[in-house]
Amino acid sequence: MRKVPVNYLEPGMRLARPVLGTGGEVYLAAGVTLSGKYIQRLEKIGFSSVHVEDRLLDGVFVQDVISDKTRRDAIMQVRKSLTEWSRPGTKALNVPQDITLVADAIVGELLNNPFSSVNLVDIRTEGAYLFHHSVNVCVLAVLAGINHGLQREQLINLGVGALLHDAGKVRIPAEILNRPGPLTAEEFDRVKLHCAYGRDILGGNPTASVIAYAHHERYNGEGYPLGLKGRDINYLAQMVGIADIYDALTSDRCYRKAHAPHDALELIAGSGNWWFDTRLVHNFVRCVAAYPTGTLVVLSTGEVGVVVDTPQAYPFFPNVRILLNAQRRKVLPYTLSTVQENLWVSRVPDDEEVQTIRQTLGETF
Ligand SMILES: [Fe+2]
């Protein structure tokens, strides 16, 4: 399986993961062979990329860290709650039972999943960004929480807070939130209010309320709304803040293209005791794969291969199936561990180079 930008799709490719619509419903199922018509529809609706099956990755199984059903349920529940709260003056006296149940399901699956490193599955449409993003933030924050040694009950509280961290955005006009291009100072001040709105909406749940209020605070005091510093910032809110930045950076937004996962992770890794507490940054970084499975990479030796897996605690050192030697000639594929061989990823080829590499390999897709 590999992620392919929609404009690089070709008829005949088979979907490796379902394409989910705005509310988490299955728009196209896994296993569907793409026709020209399907590709046009995907482009028209605004999907930026989808996951397709890939012969280069035969025998490599990429699984989401939570089940499709749990992800779908979570997206639907977040949408339902946020839609309800978008009516003026609405307050959630208690977090809905359904949200607690999906947070519990996510925590349960993550605690039982012997994954190596997370390959964040990114399938969403532009309009549905907030709901999909909230679920990704929840998964990432809970994983960091597990690394941090939190107990199950605390993990569920963290999960609920993460799912609802941006609840206050329902009070910000959509034309400001979805505006391509930079906001004016006044508009940005308005966006910043989502923290206080979230705190008020979630007032009945102390943890979720604190997370919604403080997830944009930064360790160096340059965050908002209060400009709190260091350990004064609730650590669960910091965990959500880290996950929020990572997922936002790796997503296509209406105003910019997504950053590559390794660039985003490098940025986070360097933010210790600057944006967030170093220990929390460390616990986050060690569970996320810098080069998701299926990424074509050029190694320090000049060889070209495809990432098959990433050992936990070594996010930047994947196991790679070598396909081309340093002279760019095809070799009999074999897998090596960059940790054990003392190698590193020197770069990730751009879309154009990926096409050239695939042609050399005789693989159109
Ligand atoms: Fe936010």
Boltz pocket constraint, residues with backbone or C-beta under 6 A from the ligand:
constraints:
  - pocket:
      binder: B
      contacts: [[A, 165], [A, 166], [A, 194], [A, 215], [A, 216]]
      max_distance: 6.0
